[in-house]
Amino acid sequence: MNERKQHVINKAHQLFIEKGYQATSIQDILDFSGISKGTFYKYFSSKSELLIAIYKTVYKKLEKERNELLIGKNPADIEIFAKQMEMAMITNRKNKLIALYEEVMASNDVDLKQYISHSRLRSLRWMYGRFIDIFGEQNKPYLLDCAIMFTGLLQNNLHYNRVATNSSENISEVVRYSVNRLVQMVHEVTETGEQLHEPELLEKWLPGAQKKNREQLDQFCKITGPLRNSITKQIQEINEQEKYLELLDFIQEEIMHTKEPRKFLIESALQTLQNNPAALWQKELQQVNQITTSFFQQLEDTEEQN
C-alpha cells in the first residue's frame, strides 16, 4: 500500500479511537494527517470508505499473525485455537474495534453496516472451519451451531468480566475459560444430535464462499507469510519493496475475500513477482502458483458440476 495512504489510515484510526467515528470530521483528518482535501479524495471517496480501509488493515494483519501460529503445528491442537482467539481479542481491544462497531451499527450508513455484517460472517466461517480441524468431519453438522454459541459465550464473558473487574488485562484467562466450556458444549451437542442451523446456511449468507477449497486457502496463507518476510529482507529499495508487497496483498485479497476471483489479474500479478530483477523467492512463488492453479481448477470443476 502507498506509504502516504497508510499514514492517513493510521492517523484517522487514532482520531476515531480518541474522538469516536461520528465526532471526527474529514477536516479533522486532514489537519491531523497533514494532507489536503484533494489528496484525501484521491485515496478515499468518503469517511466510511476510510473506516473500511482501517478494518481491512487490522484484519489483514490479524489474519497473517493468526495463520503464522499454525505453521508447523497440528491444526487439531485446541491450544493453537485458544492462542488465535486470544490474539483476536487483544487486537479488538487495542484497536477499539467493538466501540467502532457499535458506532457503525447505530448509524444510517448502509455500506458500513453491510461491511461489518459480512466481516462477522467471515469470522464465523473461519471459526466453523477451525472447529472442523479440531473436532473432526464427523461432527461437522453441529459445528456451525457451536461456532455461533461460542461467539456469544466469549463476547459476554469478556464483557461481564470487564464490568466485574474494571479491567481488560485478563483476556487470556477469559478466553481459556471459554474454550474449556466449548469442549463440553461440542461433546453435549454431538451426543444429543441436536441441530439448530445447518452448515449450508453459510453458503446462503456468504454466496460462493464454500466453493473455495479451505485446505488450499490454508496452504496459501502459510506460504505468503514467509514470502512477505523474504520481500522485506531482500529488497532494500522501499518503493520496490512496497510494489511487491502490494502485488502479494492484491493476490491474497482476490483469493481470500473476493466472491469471483479474477484469474487473469492474479496471473498477471504472479508474473510480475516472478520477473523481479534478482529472481528472488522462486521456490515460494512456485508454491503459490501451484496453489492458485489448483484453486481455479477446483472452481471450474464445481461450476461444471452445477
N, C-alpha and C positions, 0 to 999 in steps of 0.2 A: 504494500500500500504506500502511496505517496507520503513522504515524511511530514509534509505540511498538513495534509489532510488528517493524518494520525494525530498531529499536535492539536488540531481543532477538536477532534473526538475526545482526546484526553482532557482538554480544558473544559469542554462542555459537560463531560461526565462529572468533573469536580464541582462545577456550578450546580448541576442537578442534585448532587449529594448534599451540598451545603444549603441551597435555597429551595430545592424542590423543582420538579419539571415545569409545573404550571407557572410558578412565580419567576422563572427565568425567561427573559425575553431574548430574541435574536440579537438585539443591541447589546445586551449583557454579554452574550457570547462573543460578539465582535470586539468589544472593549477588552474582555479578559484574555482572549487569544491573540489580540493584536492583528486582526485581519480586516480587510474591507468587506463591505456587503457584496461586492462583485465576486470576491474570492469565495465567500461563503456559498453563494448560489452556483458557483462553478462546481462545488463538491456536493451540495445538498439542495434539494428542491424545497425543503421545509424543515422546521424544527423536529417534526415527527420522524422524518427520514434520518435525521441526525441521531435521534434516540435509537432507532432501529440499528444504525451503524454501531452504536455503543454496545447494544445487546450482542450483535454479531461478533464484535471484537472480543467481548468477555467470553462468549460461548465457544468461540474458536480456540481460545487459549485453554479453557477448561477441557474441551474435547481432546486436545493434544495431550495435556497432562494426564487426563483420565485414561487415555489409551496407552500412554507410556507405562502406567502401572501394570499393564497386562503383558508387557514384553517379557518373554521368557518365563512367564508364570502360567499356572493352570487356571483357565477361566472358571472352573468349577469351585475354586477356592473362595469361600464366602468372605474370608478375611480381606481379599482384594476388593470385593464389592463394598465392604464396610469402609475401606480407605477411600474408594472412589466417592462414596456418598459423603464422607467427612470432608473431602476436598470440595465437593459441590456446595455443601452448606457453608463452608468457610468463604468460598467465592461469593455466594449470595450475600453474606453478611458484609464482607469487605467492600463490595460494590453497591450495597444498599439496593439490591435488585427487588426485594419484596416491597419496600416502600415505593419504588418506581412503578412496580406492577399495580399497586393499589391506586396510585395517581392515574395511571393509564386507564384502568378499568372504571374509574369514576368519571372519566372524560367522555366526550362525544366523538372522539377520533376513531372512526371505523377501521382505518388501516392499521393503526397501532393495536387496537383490540384484537383484530384478526391475527396480527403477528404474534401477540402474546399467547393467544389461544393455540396457535399452531406450535409455538415453542413448547408449551406444556404438553401437547400431544406427542411431539417428538421426544421429549424427555420420558414420557410414559412408554413410548415404543422402545426406547433404549433400555429402560428398566425391565420391560417384559422380555426382551432378548437376553438380558443378563440373567434373569430368573430361569430361562431355558438352559443356559450354561450351567447354572448352579444346581437346579432341581431336576433337570432331565426332560427329554422329549416326552416321556410317558405322562408327565404332569402338565403338559402344555395347555390342555383345555381349561385349567383352573388358574393359570398364572397371570392372565390379564386382570382378573378379579383381585388377585393377591397384590399386583403392582398398584392398582387403584387404592386398595386398603392401606398398603404400606405407605404410600404417598401421604394420605391423610393422617395416619398414625404418627409419622415422623414430623410433619409440619406442626401438628398440635402439641406433640411432646416438646418440640423446640420452643414453641410459643409460650406454653404454660410454665416450662422450666425457667424461661427468661423472666416471666412475671414473678415467679416464686423467689428466684434468687437475685433478681435485678442485675443479671449478668448474662453475657453471651459467651463466656470463656470456656464452658464445659460442653462444647459441641460434641467432642469425641465421645464423652460418656453417654450423651443422649442418643447419638447415632448407634452406638453399640448396644445399648439397651433395646432400641427399636429393632435392630437387626436380629437380636435374640428372640424377640417376640415374633418376627417374621418367620423364623424356622418353625415355630409352633403353629403359626397360622397356616402355613402351607401344608403341614402334616395333617392338621384337622380338616381343612377343606378337601384335600385329596382323599382322605379316609371316608368322608361322608359323601363325596361325589357331587356336592352342590355346586351349581354354576349359575352366576347371575349375568355375566357378559361373555359372549363368545369372542374368542380372539380375532375372528374375521371382522369384527367391528373396526379394528384398526385400519383395515383396507378402506372402509367407508369414511372414516374420519380423516385419513391421510391417503387419498387415492394414489395408487401407483407405488406406495412405499413398500408393500410386501412383495413386489416383483423383484426387488433387489436382493441379491444373494448376500445374506448377512455375513457369512463366513468370508466372502471376498471383500466386503466392506471392512471387516476387522483386519484382514491382511493389509489392505490399503492403508489403514490408519497406522498400523505398526511400522510400515516401511517409510511413510512420509516423515516421521519423527527423525530418524537417523539422516534422511536425505536433507531435511531442513537444517540440521546441525552441520552437515557437510558443506552446504552452500555458505552458511555463516562463517565457517572456519576457513574455507579455501578461497573465497572471493573477497579480496581486500577492498576493492572499489565499491563504495556504498551504493552508488546508483545501479551498478551491475548486480550487486547483491539483492537490492530491492526488486529489480526486474525479475530475477529468477524466483525469488520468494513469492512475488505476486502471481507468477505463472503457476506455481505449485498451489497457492491458495485458490486460484481460479479452478484448477482441476479438481481440487478437493470439494469446493463448493458445488460444482456441477455433479460430481459423483454422489456426494452425501446428501445434498439438500434440494436438488432440482428434480421436479416430477418427471421431466423428459430431458435427460442429459444430452447435450449436443455433441455427438460423436466427432464431427469434423473439427469443432473448435478444440476439443480435448486432444485430438491427434495433432493439431497444429501446435498447441502449447507444448506437448511432449516433444515434438520435433525440434522446437526452439531450445528446449532444455538439453536435448541430446547433442545439439550443434554448438554448445558453448565452446569458446576458443580453446580451453585447456582440456577438453574432452574428459571432464570430470564426472563422477557419480554414475558411471556407465552400468555398474552392477545393480545399483539401486533403481536406476531408470529402467533397466531391463525387467526387473521385477514389477515395477509399476505398470509397464507396458503389457506384461503378461496378465496382470490382474484386470486391467481395463479391457483388454481384448476378450477375456473370459466373461467379464461382466456384461459387455454388449452382446456377446453371443447368447448368453442366457436370456437377456431381454428379448432378443429376436425369437428365440425358441418359445418363450412364453407367449409372445404375440401370435405366433403361428398356431399354437395350441388353442388360443382363444378365438 
